[in-house]
Amino acid sequence: MGPVLLVGKFRLPVARLAEARPILAAIIAASRAEPGCKEYAYGEDVCDPGLFRVIERWESRAALDAHFASAHMAKWRVDRAELGMTERAITIHSGGISEET
């Protein structure tokens, strides 16, 4: 089906950002090292502290699915809940089709 683009956002409590930064750096590094990862980034909105924008590019849906099933993503799901993540909204674009997660 070809390349996959994932875009989205999430919010972390401002009071937890110092604690969150090394966790975010670890998930980004692990994800970038995965086969099929072309781009993986979280960027904090400079006008809205605690709001992070997400962009990911994967070579295929299979690569993205493997990413979702990885051990570091399982840990990230636990960590983000413990950090108090809210407003998570992700859209996956592939082959002219978009889906919300």
LINBELNOR-V792767 format. One record per backbone hydrogen bond with DSSP energy under -1.0 kcal/mol. NH is the residue of the N-H (numbers start at 0). CO is the residue of the C=O. If there is no record, write none. Layout:
nh=NH co=CO
nh=NH co=CO
This chain:
nh=3 co=57
nh=4 co=92
nh=5 co=55
nh=6 co=90
nh=7 co=53
nh=8 co=88
nh=9 co=51
nh=10 co=85
nh=11 co=49
nh=15 co=12
nh=16 co=13
nh=19 co=15
nh=20 co=16
nh=23 co=19
nh=24 co=20
nh=25 co=21
nh=26 co=22
nh=27 co=23
nh=28 co=24
nh=29 co=25
nh=30 co=26
nh=31 co=27
nh=32 co=28
nh=33 co=30
nh=36 co=33
nh=37 co=56
nh=38 co=56
nh=40 co=54
nh=42 co=52
nh=44 co=50
nh=47 co=44
nh=50 co=47
nh=51 co=9
nh=52 co=42
nh=53 co=7
nh=54 co=40
nh=55 co=5
nh=56 co=38
nh=57 co=3
nh=58 co=35
nh=63 co=59
nh=64 co=60
nh=65 co=61
nh=66 co=62
nh=67 co=63
nh=68 co=64
nh=69 co=66
nh=73 co=69
nh=74 co=70
nh=75 co=71
nh=76 co=72
nh=77 co=73
nh=78 co=74
nh=79 co=75
nh=80 co=76
nh=81 co=77
nh=82 co=78
nh=84 co=79
nh=85 co=10
nh=88 co=8
nh=90 co=6
nh=91 co=98
nh=92 co=4
nh=93 co=96
nh=96 co=93
nh=98 co=91
nh=100 co=89
